[in-house]
Amino acid sequence: MFNLNSIYKFYYEWWKNIDKTLFILIVFLFSLGLFFSLVSTSLIASDKLDTNNYFFFFKHLAYIFIGMIVLIFFSSIGEENLFKISFYLFFISLFFLFLVPVLGTEVKGSKRWLNLFFLPRFQPIELVKPFIIIFISTILCSEKSFNIYFKYLLTFIAIIPACLLLMMQPDIGQTLLIFLAWATLVFISGISLPIILTFFSFSLLSLFYMVFFISKFIYIKKRILSFFNPNDGTHNFQSDKAIDAISSGGYFGKGIGEGTLKNRVPEAHTDYVISVISEEFGVVAIVLLLILFLFFIYTVFKKIYLEKNEKIKLVLTGTMCLIIFQTLIHIGVNIRLLPTTGMTLPFLSYGGSSIVGVSILSGMILNLTKRKID
């Protein structure tokens, strides 16, 4: 039997010690995603798939409910348990990623989803990302007497399986995201600048060779060439429609439900949600959203600055890097600052895997920024 009094005391202590500003910001961002889903994006998806008008809204609501349970779980367990559980979950989620090439479901030419009989369809990489940050940070802060450069090598070996599996799908956007998060953690851990510049040069040359000389990645080459020469090919179609929708909305938007170009934006409820919001609510709404994200980032980095534990500093920095880079890539693609690639907007985009993934990240952030009791 559960002792209700013990549960109440446990979560009373949790509420007393978490950073309430961060918690309210996270809940508010999720609520904004749900609001935009209700008034705009879910209606587009429902129309295209000929389902009930609010089918995707109720699914979004269910995902957020699950996400909040996940968030509370990861934010309420002890620090030691968080690291221990995350260590095992990293290998479990990586195993699911290994299953994608074999059992994965292909959607629009990419095999990124796993549809197991005992689980709803999900994207394993969204589960891998939070736990790989803790795995890398654990290696870098290991107290064993390894040479620091050997630790860097181990962290690189740790991300290779995930990156190779992502490139097989193919999903270059998520590969880049993991690589950037890894590079940031290695850089702030104290690696010398000449070494990291040499490594980046080698990585860029390898990427150039892969994109331009391996046939599997010919679509990326076409997207890059189309990005620099808009009249060449149709690979800018999504971004062109997105920026048309943004331009159509102007500063203050057309009003709720008044957007017209949003219906022509592919994946409007996921990868191009920012363009739909902009058409109906205006560029001002996007600026306010960015200010909200910046305040969230500032609040976490203020905590990182005051933190003395190096491992916690690295984990918090890594989780924030994932959120920052993903947000920048999403917005960059929508306004044609970056070549077309599929990337959801954290907290706001529709999608169960994306919402659960960012809920895990948020739970980790809330856990590691809790008030310490000596």
Order of alpha helices (4+ residues) and beta strands (2+ residues): alpha-alpha-alpha-alpha-alpha-beta-beta-alpha-alpha-alpha-alpha-alpha-alpha-alpha-alpha-alpha
